[in-house]
């Protein structure tokens, strides 16, 4: 299985989002390895996207989003969960794709131990917080290079998803630009998360 290259990710997040469907993300640590096939993602641009963490410019928190492409942007949300994103575009131009859901392909037993309250394996990585949890990804993984074979978190090419099997719709839980159809998923996958429309009370940007 070949890794996704940096050049393949240094493109518009809307295109990269569709490209990521069917790819496999693997995370290796002291406890072992967990892999997921990505089945739901969400695109975010930068200075022209009011739902993005980069909308108001570069900060210490969002610096990874300003490139280069192929790195992992990890942030903590609602004081409870980590969310993970694949950085896109080129140096100095921010953009990323939020990874929302996946199907477990490797390390199912370890994944279950990390989400013991989840009853069905299909739901272990359903939603961005669960996805980060089963992969064991935390703030310490912010900035790791997904294209490096020696990285603890790596992104691999999988079986491409046909256009007839891809669906798009509004992003989830954001307070701005909530109706843009920038969430993309694999039709028929039981790991795809439930849709929750955002609103004024959800002031936290996603990426």
C-alpha positions in Angstrom: 0.0 0.0 0.0 1.5 3.3 -1.1 1.5 6.5 0.9 -0.3 9.6 -0.4 2.3 12.2 -1.5 2.5 15.8 -0.5 1.9 17.0 -4.0 -1.4 15.1 -4.0 -2.5 17.1 -1.0 -1.2 20.5 -2.0 -4.5 21.3 -3.7 -7.9 22.9 -3.0 -9.5 21.3 0.1 -12.7 20.6 -1.8 -10.8 18.4 -4.3 -8.6 16.8 -1.6 -11.7 15.9 0.4 -13.0 13.7 -2.3 -9.5 12.3 -2.9 -9.3 11.2 0.8 -12.4 9.0 0.7 -11.3 5.4 0.6 -7.8 6.3 1.8 -6.4 4.6 5.0 -5.1 6.4 8.0 -2.8 4.4 10.3 -1.6 5.5 13.8 1.2 3.6 15.5 2.1 4.0 19.2 3.3 2.0 22.3 0.0 0.1 22.5 0.0 -1.0 18.8 -1.5 0.2 15.5 -5.0 1.2 14.5 -6.0 1.9 10.9 -9.2 3.3 9.5 -10.6 3.6 6.0 -11.9 7.2 5.6 -15.6 7.4 4.7 -16.5 11.0 5.8 -14.6 14.2 5.6 -15.3 18.0 5.6 -13.4 20.7 3.6 -12.3 24.0 5.1 -10.5 26.8 3.3 -8.7 29.7 5.1 -9.1 33.4 4.7 -12.2 33.1 2.6 -14.0 30.6 4.9 -15.6 32.1 8.0 -16.0 28.6 9.6 -12.2 28.1 9.4 -9.8 28.6 12.3 -7.6 30.5 9.8 -10.3 33.0 8.8 -8.8 35.8 10.9 -5.2 35.0 10.1 -2.3 33.0 11.5 -1.9 32.3 15.2 0.3 30.0 17.2 -2.7 27.5 17.4 -3.4 27.3 13.7 0.1 27.7 12.3 0.2 24.1 11.0 -2.7 24.9 8.6 -0.5 27.4 6.8 1.6 24.6 5.3 3.3 22.7 4.0 0.6 20.3 2.9 0.5 16.7 4.2 0.8 17.5 7.9 -1.7 16.8 10.6 -3.5 19.6 12.3 -4.9 18.6 15.7 -7.1 20.8 17.9 -9.1 20.4 21.1 -12.8 21.3 21.0 -15.5 21.9 23.5 -13.0 21.1 26.3 -13.4 17.4 25.7 -12.3 16.1 22.3 -9.5 16.2 19.8 -10.2 16.6 16.1 -7.8 15.8 13.3 -7.3 17.4 9.9 -5.1 16.9 6.8 -3.4 20.2 5.8 -3.8 21.1 2.1 -2.7 23.8 -0.4 0.7 25.4 -0.4 3.0 27.2 2.1 1.4 30.3 3.4 -2.1 29.5 2.0 -4.2 27.8 4.7 -6.6 25.0 4.1 -7.4 21.6 5.6 -9.8 18.7 5.5 -11.4 17.6 8.8 -11.5 13.8 9.1 -15.0 12.9 10.3 -15.5 9.1 10.2 -13.8 5.9 9.2 -14.2 2.1 9.2 -11.7 0.1 11.3 -9.3 -1.9 9.1 -6.5 -2.7 11.5 -6.3 -3.0 15.3 -10.0 -3.5 16.0 -9.3 -4.9 19.5 -7.2 -1.8 20.5 -9.8 0.4 18.9 -12.5 -1.2 21.1 -10.4 -0.8 24.2 -10.2 3.0 23.5 -13.9 3.4 23.0 -15.4 0.8 25.4 -18.8 2.4 25.6 -19.4 2.0 21.8 -21.5 -1.1 21.2 -21.0 -1.5 17.4 -17.7 -1.7 15.6 -19.2 0.3 12.8 -19.6 3.2 15.2 -16.1 3.1 16.8 -14.8 5.8 14.5 -18.1 7.5 13.6 -17.6 11.2 14.2 -14.4 13.3 14.5 -13.9 12.8 18.3 -14.4 9.0 18.0 -12.0 8.9 15.0 -9.3 10.7 16.9 -9.9 8.6 20.0 -9.6 5.1 18.4 -6.4 6.2 16.6 -5.0 7.5 19.9 -4.3 10.9 18.4 -3.8 13.8 20.8 -2.2 17.3 20.8 1.3 15.8 20.7 0.6 14.6 17.1 -0.1 18.1 15.9 2.2 18.8 12.9 3.3 15.2 12.2 4.0 14.5 8.5 1.5 12.0 7.1 3.7 11.5 4.0 6.8 10.4 6.0 7.1 6.6 6.2 8.6 7.0 9.7 5.8 9.1 11.0 3.6 7.8 13.8 0.6 8.7 11.7 0.6 7.9 8.0 -1.9 8.3 5.1 -2.1 5.6 2.5 -3.9 5.2 -0.8 -6.8 2.9 -0.7 -9.3 1.6 -3.2 -10.7 4.7 -5.0 -14.4 5.5 -4.3 -16.4 5.9 -7.5 -18.2 9.2 -8.1 -21.6 7.4 -8.0 -20.8 6.4 -4.4 -19.9 9.9 -3.1 -22.4 12.2 -1.5 -22.1 15.8 -0.4 -24.0 18.0 2.0 -23.7 20.9 4.6 -21.0 20.9 7.2 -21.8 19.8 10.7 -22.0 21.9 13.9 -20.5 25.2 12.6 -22.0 28.6 13.1 -20.8 30.2 9.9 -21.1 29.2 6.3 -23.2 26.2 7.6 -25.0 25.5 4.3 -22.0 25.1 2.1 -22.1 21.4 0.8 -18.4 20.8 1.8 -19.0 17.6 3.8 -18.4 14.6 1.7 -19.1 10.9 2.5 -19.2 7.4 1.1 -22.9 6.5 0.4 -24.0 3.4 2.3 -21.2 3.3 4.9 -22.7 2.7 8.4 -19.7 4.5 9.9 -20.8 7.9 8.5 -21.8 10.2 11.4 -25.3 11.7 11.9 -25.9 15.2 10.5 -26.3 18.0 13.0 -27.0 21.5 11.7 -24.9 24.3 13.4 -26.2 27.5 14.7 -25.5 30.6 16.7 -24.8 28.6 19.9 -22.0 26.8 18.2 -19.4 29.5 18.0 -16.4 27.2 17.7 -14.9 26.9 14.2 -14.0 23.5 13.0 -10.6 23.9 11.4 
